[in-house]
Amino acid sequence: MKNSSCEDKREFQAYKEFSGLTRIFHWIRAFSIFGLIFTGFYIAFPFLQPEPSPQPTNFLQAYVRSWHLFLGFALIGVSIFRVYLFIFDKTSHPERISFLQCLSPRVWIDQIKAYLLVGKHPHIEGAYNPLQFVTYFILAVLVLIISLTGVVLYYNVYHNGLGAVLEICFKWFEVLCGGLANIRMIHHIVTWAFIIFIPVHIYMVVWNSLRYPNGGADAMISGLRYKKDLKV
């Protein structure tokens, strides 16, 4: 006679969900966004003032602006490579097949019911459920918009070298938005979209990890996700 406790025994099976590059790029983008928000608001309102000095060394605003530019180009570069990995990298297959879940109304309904605590979490093929996939797609669009507006703001200050090349390539976007004033406004509005997204994202990651403890919160660190297999 078999022991009922043995019949209910569950073992976790680990599988790779995110590649090393995907995880590295995620954290570079995360730290870049945090840094860009802080430096961006400081550039708009420089609330720290260095001690007056006759020496031309107190360039705090210039230092903050330099870090803003460095982090901005880091975000652009990493985001480009992130899109490349999503489309072409073999290890990103779980992310690509997540798109198919978005085409299933049943999965959408079951996922919403799970978030409303009135249903079980649906079986998901891939790295993201439909709500996650759509949210991350919108985030990618926001990164694109804030990158384009940032490039326009850059070449309107730095007219030579890289700035001159970027002006030739992206002047159309400035014209499309109706001028530099609108570019600044869009850049600022999208920044607030990121500020809203960050706490919601952190909350949902923690919520999913507590309710469905399968490695969700630390998957972007270890790259591993866990599935339960029933062993009789």
C-alpha positions in Angstrom: 0.0 0.0 0.0 1.4 3.3 -1.0 1.7 6.1 1.5 -0.6 9.0 0.6 2.2 11.5 1.6 4.4 10.0 -1.1 1.6 10.3 -3.7 1.4 14.0 -2.9 5.1 14.6 -3.0 6.1 17.3 -5.4 9.6 18.0 -6.8 10.7 21.2 -8.4 12.2 20.9 -11.8 14.5 23.9 -12.8 14.7 25.1 -16.3 16.5 28.1 -17.9 14.2 31.0 -18.7 16.5 34.0 -19.2 20.0 33.9 -20.7 23.0 35.6 -19.0 23.0 38.5 -21.5 19.3 39.1 -21.0 19.7 39.3 -17.2 22.8 41.6 -17.5 20.9 43.9 -20.0 17.9 44.0 -17.7 19.9 45.3 -14.7 21.9 47.8 -16.8 18.6 49.2 -18.1 17.2 49.2 -14.6 20.1 51.1 -13.1 20.3 53.4 -16.1 16.6 54.4 -15.8 17.0 55.1 -12.0 20.0 57.2 -12.7 18.4 59.0 -15.6 15.3 59.9 -13.5 17.5 61.4 -10.8 19.9 63.3 -13.0 17.1 64.4 -15.3 15.1 66.1 -12.5 18.3 67.6 -11.2 19.1 69.1 -14.6 15.6 70.6 -14.7 15.9 71.9 -11.1 19.4 72.1 -9.8 18.6 72.1 -6.1 22.2 71.5 -5.0 24.6 74.4 -5.2 28.4 74.0 -4.6 30.3 76.4 -2.3 31.3 79.6 -4.1 35.0 79.5 -5.2 37.2 81.6 -7.4 38.6 78.4 -8.9 36.8 77.1 -12.0 36.2 73.7 -10.5 32.6 73.6 -9.3 30.9 72.2 -12.3 28.3 70.1 -10.5 25.6 70.7 -13.1 28.0 69.8 -15.9 29.0 66.5 -14.0 25.3 65.6 -13.5 24.6 66.4 -17.2 27.5 64.2 -18.2 26.2 61.3 -16.2 22.8 61.8 -17.7 24.2 61.6 -21.2 26.3 58.5 -20.4 23.4 56.7 -18.9 21.1 57.7 -21.8 23.4 56.3 -24.4 23.9 53.2 -22.2 20.1 52.7 -22.2 19.9 53.2 -26.0 22.7 50.7 -26.7 21.5 48.0 -24.3 17.9 48.4 -25.6 19.1 47.8 -29.2 20.9 44.7 -28.2 18.0 43.6 -26.1 15.7 43.7 -29.1 18.3 41.7 -31.1 18.4 39.0 -28.4 14.6 38.8 -28.3 14.4 38.3 -32.1 17.4 36.1 -32.8 18.9 34.6 -29.7 18.0 30.9 -29.3 17.9 31.1 -25.5 15.2 33.8 -25.8 12.8 31.3 -27.3 10.6 31.3 -24.1 10.1 35.0 -24.5 9.2 34.8 -28.2 6.6 32.1 -27.7 4.9 34.3 -25.0 3.5 36.3 -27.9 1.2 33.4 -28.8 -0.4 33.6 -25.4 -1.6 37.1 -26.3 -3.7 35.6 -29.1 -5.7 33.4 -26.7 -8.8 35.1 -25.2 -9.1 32.2 -22.7 -5.6 32.7 -21.3 -6.4 36.4 -21.0 -9.6 35.7 -19.0 -7.9 33.1 -16.8 -5.0 35.4 -16.1 -7.2 38.3 -15.1 -9.2 36.0 -12.9 -6.0 34.9 -11.2 -5.0 38.5 -10.5 -8.5 39.2 -9.1 -8.1 36.1 -6.8 -11.1 34.4 -8.3 -9.3 31.7 -10.4 -6.3 29.6 -10.7 -3.2 30.8 -12.6 -3.4 29.5 -16.2 -0.7 27.3 -17.7 1.7 29.6 -19.4 3.9 28.5 -22.3 6.8 30.9 -22.3 8.4 33.5 -20.0 5.5 36.0 -19.7 1.7 35.9 -19.3 -0.3 38.1 -21.7 -0.5 41.0 -19.4 3.2 40.9 -18.7 4.0 40.7 -22.4 1.8 43.6 -23.4 3.2 45.7 -20.4 6.8 45.0 -21.5 6.0 45.8 -25.1 4.5 49.2 -23.9 7.7 49.7 -21.9 9.8 49.1 -25.0 7.8 51.8 -26.8 8.3 54.2 -24.0 12.1 53.5 -24.1 12.0 54.2 -27.8 10.2 57.5 -27.4 12.4 58.7 -24.5 15.5 57.7 -26.5 14.4 59.6 -29.6 13.5 62.7 -27.6 16.7 62.5 -25.7 18.7 62.3 -28.9 17.0 65.4 -30.2 17.8 67.3 -27.0 21.4 66.1 -27.3 22.0 67.4 -30.8 20.4 70.7 -30.0 23.1 71.3 -27.4 26.1 69.5 -29.0 26.1 70.6 -32.7 29.4 69.1 -33.8 30.7 65.5 -34.1 28.1 63.0 -33.0 25.5 65.7 -32.5 25.8 66.7 -36.1 25.3 63.1 -37.3 22.4 62.6 -35.0 20.7 65.8 -36.2 20.9 64.5 -39.8 19.4 61.2 -38.8 16.7 62.3 -36.4 15.7 65.9 -37.4 12.6 64.3 -38.9 11.4 63.3 -35.4 11.8 66.8 -34.0 9.7 68.2 -36.9 7.2 65.4 -36.5 6.7 66.4 -32.8 6.3 70.0 -33.7 9.5 71.5 -32.4 11.9 71.4 -29.5 9.4 72.6 -26.9 7.2 69.7 -27.6 10.2 67.3 -27.5 11.0 68.6 -24.0 7.4 68.1 -22.8 7.2 64.5 -24.3 10.5 63.7 -22.7 9.2 64.9 -19.3 5.9 63.1 -19.6 7.5 59.8 -20.5 9.8 60.1 -17.5 6.7 60.2 -15.3 5.4 57.1 -17.1 8.6 55.3 -16.0 8.2 56.6 -12.4 4.7 55.1 -12.3 5.8 51.9 -13.9 8.7 51.1 -11.5 6.7 50.6 -8.2 3.9 48.8 -10.1 6.4 46.5 -11.7 8.2 45.7 -8.4 4.9 45.2 -6.6 3.6 42.7 -9.3 6.9 40.8 -9.3 6.8 40.4 -5.5 3.1 39.6 -5.6 3.5 36.9 -8.2 6.5 35.4 -6.4 4.6 35.2 -3.1 1.4 33.8 -4.6 3.1 31.5 -7.1 6.6 30.6 -5.5 8.3 29.2 -8.6 11.3 31.5 -8.7 9.6 34.6 -10.1 11.4 37.3 -8.2 14.9 35.9 -8.6 14.5 34.6 -12.1 16.1 37.8 -13.5 19.1 37.0 -11.2 19.5 33.3 -11.5 17.8 32.9 -14.9 15.9 29.9 -13.5 12.3 29.1 -13.3 10.8 26.1 -11.4 8.0 23.8 -12.3 6.3 21.3 -10.0 6.1 17.7 -11.2 3.8 15.3 -9.4 5.7 12.1 -8.3 3.7 9.1 -7.4 
